[in-house]
Amino acid sequence: MNILVAPDKFRGSLEAIDVCQAVKEGILLAYPNANVTTIPLADGGEGTAQILTQQAQGETIKVAASDPLGRPITASYGLSGDWQTAFIEMAAASGLALLSKEERNPLLTSTYGTGQLIKDALDRGVTQIILGIGGSATTDGGIGMAEALGFRFYDKNDVLLSPKGESMHDIRRIDSSEKDSRLNAVSITVACDVTNPLYGPNGAAHIYGPQKGADPEMIEILDNGLKNLSKIASKTFEKDISEDPGAGAAGGLGAGCLWFLNAVLKDGVSIVIEQTHIAERIQKADLVITGEGKVDEQTLSGKVVKGLADFCNMNKVPLAVVCGTLQITPEQVRNAGITYAVSVLNRPMDLNQAEAEAFGLVRDATFHLVRLFFSNR
């Protein structure tokens, strides 16, 4: 029997690679001769670059960069084994986790460090970049990233502006004459799992500004700034993408990637599935087992489990899901194309105990799951 194990992490308790090991041990306890293939997955958020780098037999590259407030840090990204693809998470240089709560101010933060990571990847001769844009500390429309790659932004007096959130309102001219020409020869795909427009009530500033430290006054300044940036950039690049789904992701970095990098926005699950070549492996499997910490309605709208369910249904391969908390109905399980969905909790316990025992709980639940599945075939 061929079993493919492809889970996401159990947040707070197990990384995806640990879930793989626990599931594999449960399978082999039940069927010692089973052929088990493990592929840790992610949904495009935190940890995605690391997983893709491992799958590409790559290495981690460390780079001197700027944090969201312009302070020097060492940030890292992944490079595939053939040095053709870079796996970058913007949060490594421009993420909210790099700032204390008191330092959060999207008027002052910048994506410049993200641009530095991209530039370093270009220096190494990559032909493809996968860029994850979750967890940002910024609302600068990507102008910081763009400046690191040669773009310049000027006000009405033709004075060069500092590329941060509060500067967007003053932009009157974008100069791309010094743009890094290597951007024309590289394919850039952005992992983007939100559909917000660039500005307005559902845009970057109003929806995500508060979590980055913006008060109501700051939100209005930033929203007006994004609107102005859109006006100038749309004229400069002859395309208005402000209403495109995902333009408002990461404080407008989604739009910035479309304007300045000519990138393509895709949901993170699709990127990970594509890069790990998992579709081909599904075709050869008798059973696919996936999982994550909580399976709920959000899971069914585009996370790892739903992405795998779609591929499994296409190939008529059964999919089993193990999770910590199961919060979908049997009807939702069936309609999603999931064959089995089980919680690993086997007795009453609090969260701390469940997290501490997570590995054994996943292993034991998998043992019972595969015994039941193959005994019914």
C-alpha positions in Angstrom: 0.0 0.0 0.0 1.2 3.5 -0.9 0.3 6.3 1.6 1.1 9.9 1.1 1.4 12.1 4.3 1.1 15.8 3.6 0.1 17.9 6.6 0.3 21.5 7.7 1.7 22.4 11.1 -0.3 22.1 14.4 0.2 25.6 15.5 1.7 25.9 19.0 2.6 22.2 19.3 4.1 20.5 16.1 5.8 21.7 13.0 4.6 20.1 9.8 7.7 17.9 9.6 7.0 16.6 13.1 3.3 15.9 12.1 4.7 13.9 9.2 6.9 11.8 11.5 4.0 11.2 14.0 1.6 10.1 11.2 4.3 7.9 9.7 4.9 6.1 13.0 1.2 5.5 13.4 0.9 4.0 9.9 3.9 1.7 10.4 2.6 0.6 13.8 -0.5 -0.6 11.9 1.2 -1.8 8.7 4.9 -2.2 9.0 5.4 -2.9 5.3 3.5 0.2 4.1 5.2 2.5 1.6 5.0 5.9 3.3 6.0 9.2 1.6 6.0 12.4 3.7 5.8 15.9 2.4 5.4 18.7 5.0 3.2 21.5 3.6 2.2 25.1 4.4 -0.5 27.5 3.3 1.8 30.3 2.2 2.2 31.8 5.6 4.9 31.5 8.2 7.3 28.6 7.5 6.4 28.3 3.8 9.8 29.4 2.6 11.6 26.9 4.9 9.4 24.0 3.6 9.9 24.9 0.0 13.6 25.2 0.5 13.8 21.8 2.0 11.7 20.2 -0.7 14.0 21.9 -3.3 17.1 20.5 -1.5 18.2 24.0 -1.0 20.0 26.1 1.5 19.4 29.1 3.7 21.0 32.4 2.7 21.6 35.1 5.4 21.7 38.7 4.3 22.4 42.1 5.9 19.1 44.0 5.6 17.0 46.7 7.2 14.1 46.0 9.6 10.8 47.8 9.2 12.2 50.9 10.9 15.4 50.9 8.9 17.7 49.3 11.6 20.3 46.8 10.5 19.5 43.2 11.0 20.4 39.8 9.5 17.5 38.3 7.6 17.4 35.0 5.7 15.7 33.4 2.7 15.9 30.0 0.9 17.6 29.1 -2.3 16.9 26.0 -4.3 19.5 23.4 -4.8 20.0 24.4 -8.4 20.2 28.1 -7.4 17.4 29.0 -9.8 14.6 29.7 -7.3 14.5 32.0 -4.2 12.0 31.4 -1.5 11.5 34.7 0.4 9.1 35.7 3.2 8.7 39.4 3.5 8.2 39.0 7.3 11.9 38.0 7.6 12.9 41.7 7.0 9.6 43.6 7.2 7.5 41.6 9.6 5.5 42.7 12.6 7.3 40.2 14.8 10.5 42.3 14.4 8.9 45.2 16.3 7.9 45.7 19.9 4.3 46.7 20.5 5.4 50.2 21.3 7.4 50.5 18.0 4.4 49.6 15.7 3.6 52.6 13.5 2.8 52.0 9.8 3.4 55.7 9.0 7.1 55.1 9.8 7.7 51.5 8.6 9.0 50.3 5.2 9.3 47.3 3.1 12.8 48.3 2.1 14.4 45.2 3.7 12.2 43.0 1.6 13.6 44.7 -1.5 17.1 44.0 -0.2 16.3 40.2 0.0 15.0 40.3 -3.6 18.1 42.2 -4.8 20.4 39.6 -3.1 18.5 36.8 -4.9 19.0 38.6 -8.2 22.7 39.0 -7.4 22.9 35.2 -7.1 21.3 34.7 -10.6 17.9 33.3 -9.8 15.3 33.0 -12.5 12.3 32.6 -10.3 11.2 34.1 -6.9 8.5 32.9 -4.7 7.5 35.7 -2.3 5.3 35.2 0.7 3.8 38.4 2.0 2.1 37.5 5.3 2.8 39.1 8.7 3.8 42.5 7.5 4.5 45.5 9.8 4.0 47.9 6.9 1.5 49.9 5.0 3.7 51.5 2.3 2.2 50.1 -0.9 5.6 48.4 -1.6 7.5 51.7 -2.2 10.2 50.6 0.3 10.7 47.4 -1.6 10.7 49.3 -4.9 13.3 51.8 -3.8 15.7 49.0 -2.8 15.4 47.8 -6.4 16.1 51.2 -8.0 12.7 53.0 -8.2 12.6 56.5 -6.8 9.6 58.6 -5.5 9.4 62.4 -5.7 7.1 65.0 -4.2 5.6 68.1 -6.0 8.9 70.0 -5.6 10.8 67.1 -7.1 12.4 66.3 -3.8 13.2 62.6 -3.2 10.9 61.0 -0.6 11.8 58.5 2.1 10.0 55.2 1.2 7.7 54.7 4.2 3.9 54.8 4.9 3.5 58.5 5.5 5.3 59.4 2.2 2.7 57.9 0.0 0.4 60.9 0.2 3.2 63.2 -1.1 4.2 61.2 -4.2 3.8 63.1 -7.5 6.3 61.3 -9.6 7.8 57.8 -9.9 11.2 57.4 -11.6 12.0 53.9 -12.8 15.0 54.9 -14.9 17.3 53.2 -12.4 15.1 50.1 -11.9 17.1 46.9 -11.6 16.9 45.6 -15.2 17.3 42.0 -13.9 13.6 42.2 -12.8 12.7 41.9 -16.5 14.2 38.5 -16.7 12.9 36.9 -13.5 9.5 35.3 -12.8 8.0 36.4 -9.5 5.0 34.7 -7.9 3.5 36.1 -4.7 1.8 34.0 -2.1 -1.3 36.0 -1.3 -4.2 34.6 0.7 -6.4 37.7 1.1 -8.6 39.4 -1.5 -8.8 43.0 -0.1 -8.5 45.9 -2.5 -5.8 48.5 -2.1 -7.8 51.3 -0.4 -11.2 52.1 0.9 -13.3 50.6 3.7 -12.1 47.0 2.9 -8.6 48.1 1.9 -5.2 47.7 3.5 -5.3 50.6 5.9 -8.8 50.1 7.3 -8.7 46.3 7.7 -5.1 45.7 8.7 -3.8 49.0 9.9 -5.0 48.6 13.5 -3.0 45.4 14.1 0.1 47.3 12.9 -0.3 50.1 15.4 -2.5 52.6 13.4 -5.0 54.7 15.2 -8.1 56.2 13.4 -6.2 59.3 12.3 -3.3 57.2 11.0 -5.7 55.0 9.1 -7.1 57.9 7.2 -3.6 59.2 6.3 -2.6 55.8 5.1 -5.7 55.2 3.1 -5.4 58.6 1.4 -1.8 57.8 0.8 -2.6 54.4 -0.9 -5.2 56.2 -3.0 -2.7 58.8 -4.1 0.0 56.1 -4.8 -2.6 54.2 -6.9 -3.3 57.4 -8.9 0.4 58.1 -9.7 1.3 54.4 -10.2 -1.7 53.7 -12.5 -0.6 56.6 -14.7 3.1 55.6 -14.6 2.6 51.9 -15.4 -0.6 52.4 -17.4 -2.6 49.9 -15.4 -4.9 50.4 -12.4 -4.9 47.3 -10.2 -6.1 48.9 -7.0 -9.3 46.8 -7.1 -7.6 43.6 -8.0 -8.1 40.9 -5.3 -5.0 40.9 -3.1 -3.9 44.4 -4.0 -4.3 45.4 -0.3 -2.4 42.5 1.1 0.6 43.2 3.4 -0.2 46.9 3.5 -0.5 47.3 -0.2 2.6 45.3 -1.0 0.3 43.1 -3.2 -0.3 46.1 -5.4 3.3 47.1 -5.3 4.4 43.7 -6.5 2.0 44.0 -9.4 3.3 47.5 -10.4 7.0 47.3 -9.6 7.8 43.6 -10.1 5.2 42.6 -12.7 4.5 39.7 -10.4 1.6 37.2 -10.3 -0.5 36.8 -7.2 -1.6 33.3 -6.3 -3.0 31.7 -3.2 -0.3 30.1 -1.0 -1.7 26.6 -1.0 -1.6 26.4 -4.8 2.1 27.6 -4.9 3.2 25.0 -2.3 1.3 22.2 -4.0 2.8 23.2 -7.3 6.4 23.5 -6.0 6.3 20.2 -4.1 4.9 18.4 -7.2 2.4 16.7 -4.9 -0.2 16.2 -7.6 1.9 13.6 -9.3 2.4 11.8 -5.9 -1.3 11.8 -5.2 -1.9 9.9 -8.4 0.2 7.0 -7.1 -1.3 6.9 -3.6 -3.9 4.5 -2.2 -4.6 7.0 0.6 -3.5 10.6 1.4 -3.4 11.8 5.0 -3.2 15.5 5.9 -3.9 17.5 9.0 -3.7 20.8 10.9 -4.3 22.0 14.4 -7.9 23.1 13.8 -10.2 22.2 11.0 -13.1 24.7 10.7 -15.0 26.7 8.1 -11.8 28.8 7.3 -10.1 25.5 6.4 -12.6 24.9 3.7 -11.9 28.3 2.0 -8.4 27.7 0.8 -6.0 26.2 3.3 -3.9 23.0 2.9 -6.7 20.6 3.6 -9.0 22.1 1.0 -6.2 22.3 -1.6 -5.4 18.6 -1.1 -9.1 17.6 -1.2 -9.5 19.2 -4.6 -6.6 17.3 -6.0 -7.6 14.0 -4.3 -11.1 14.3 -5.7 -9.8 15.0 -9.2 -7.8 11.7 -9.0 -10.4 9.7 -7.0 -7.9 9.1 -4.2 -9.4 9.1 -0.6 -8.2 11.8 1.8 -8.1 11.5 5.6 -7.7 14.4 7.9 -6.3 14.3 11.5 -6.6 17.4 13.6 -6.6 18.7 17.1 -10.0 20.4 16.9 -12.7 19.3 14.4 -15.2 22.1 14.0 -17.0 21.2 10.7 -20.1 19.1 10.3 -20.4 15.7 8.6 -22.1 17.4 5.7 -19.2 19.8 5.3 -16.7 16.9 5.5 -18.6 15.1 2.7 -19.1 18.2 0.6 -15.4 19.1 0.8 -14.5 15.7 -0.6 -12.9 14.5 2.6 -13.2 10.7 3.3 -12.3 10.7 7.0 -11.9 13.6 9.4 -10.9 12.8 13.0 -9.8 14.7 16.1 -6.7 13.3 17.7 -8.1 14.0 21.2 -8.9 10.7 22.8 -10.0 11.9 26.3 -10.9 15.2 28.0 -7.8 17.4 28.4 -7.0 21.1 28.4 -5.0 22.9 25.7 -1.7 22.7 27.5 -1.9 19.0 27.9 -3.0 18.5 24.3 -0.1 20.5 23.0 2.4 18.6 25.3 1.1 15.2 24.1 0.4 16.2 20.5 3.0 13.9 18.9 1.6 10.7 20.6 -2.0 11.8 20.0 -1.4 12.2 16.3 0.5 8.9 16.1 -2.2 6.9 17.9 -5.1 8.5 16.0 -3.4 7.7 12.7 -2.9 4.0 13.8 -6.6 3.6 14.4 -7.5 5.6 11.2 -5.5 3.4 8.8 -6.5 0.2 10.5 -10.2 1.2 10.0 -9.6 2.4 6.5 -7.8 -0.6 5.1 -9.9 -3.2 7.0 -13.0 -1.8 5.1 -11.5 -2.2 1.7 
